[in-house]
Amino acid sequence: MMRRGYYHPDLEDVLETSIEYLDDIRSPDPPEEFPGRVGYACLSLSLTGVKAGTYTFLQQWYHPHHFYPFRVEAVDRYMNLMNHPLEVRTKHGPP
């Protein structure tokens, strides 16, 4: 699993993030009738001292299905979704 976060630059000093990932079949997770948290991922954001205004957040989670054996090239393909998006040009008119 991969995560990417974009935050408004004005929040750099007031934003704290933490990620929790848990694979534990013994961990309680009510109200479901089956115990355990398998593949449980949680992102927490904490903001303190934020000035009034409008701020942008973007969270992206990737769950690659063919990620192992791990290769850096596989990460690059997912990162390119935002870093170097596919460009498509079309042309229309009389044939």
N, C-alpha and C positions, 0 to 999 in steps of 0.2 A: 504494500500500500504506500502511496506517495501523497503528500499534501503540499499545496502551494498556497501562500497567503499574500494578498496585496492589501496594504493599508494606506490611508491618506498620510502623506509625509508629516503633517502637523501632529500626528499622534505618536510619533516615534518615542518621545520621552514619557508618555502617559499610558502606554499600552503594554500590558504583559500578557503573554500567551503561554499555554501549557497544553500538551497533548498526552493523553493516556491511552494506552493500548493494552487490552487484557484478553488473554486466552486462559480461562480457568473454569473448568466444568464444575468445580465445587463452590464457586462464588454465587451467592444468592442474587437473584435478579427478578424480584416480584414486579408485577402481578402474574407473570407467566407461570404456568404449572410445571415447567421443566426447569431444573436448576442449571446454573452455569452461564457464563458470558464467553462466547466463542467469537473471536473476531470483533470484539467490542472496541470501538474507537470513539474518543471524546475529545473535543477541542474546547478549551475554556479561555475566554477573553476577559481581562480585567482592565477597566478604564478608571483612572482617578485624576481629578483636577482638569477635566475637559472643559474647554471654553465653548460657549454656545456657538453653533454653526452646523454646517452640513458636512458629513464625512463619508467617504466611500470605503467599503470593505468588499473584498472578493475572496472567497475560499474555493479552492478546487481540490477535489479528492480523486485520485486515480487508483483504480483497482485492476492492474494489469493481469490478464489471465495467462499470458505466456512470458513470465518475468524471470523464470529460473531455468537454467543456471543464469545467475545475475551477470549482466553485461552493461557497461556504461552506455553503449549505443542504444540500448533499450530505453534508458532514462531520457536520453536526448530526444528520442521520437516523441515522448510525452511532453517534454518541456517545449518542444517546437510548436505545440498547439497554440501557445501564446507568444513565444519568442519569435517565431518565424511562421506565421499562419499561412496556409495554402492560399494562393492567389489564383483566381479564375477570371479570365477575360472572355467575353462573348462578343460576337459580331453578328449583326442581323442586317437584313436588307435583301434586295433582289439577288437571286442566285447568279 
